[in-house]
Amino acid sequence: MEPETSVILPVRSGARFVVQAIISVLEQLGDDDELLVVDDGSTDETPAIVAEIAIIASTGSPVVAAASRRPATWASPPSGASL
């Protein structure tokens, strides 16, 4: 099933704020919506934080997928998700 709404959240070196930003967006999404978090080459802990949230979210309703310009930090989308 295709998501009704897709929200793209770009982030770069935003470890201090990324969790709250993701929570804020997820609170506004419906069950048929998705959130795509795209890391733009962060030099802090942002990629690891986003990857962990993507793993946790794979069991929840809205989909969180993480991508990064640094291939070593890419997180796999939850099963059933497509980028």
Secondary structure, DSSP 4 states (H G I P E B T S, - for coil): ---S-EEEEEESS-HHHHHHHHHHHHHH--TT-EEEEEE-S-SSSHHHHHHHHHHHHTTSSSEEEEEESSGGG--PPPTT---
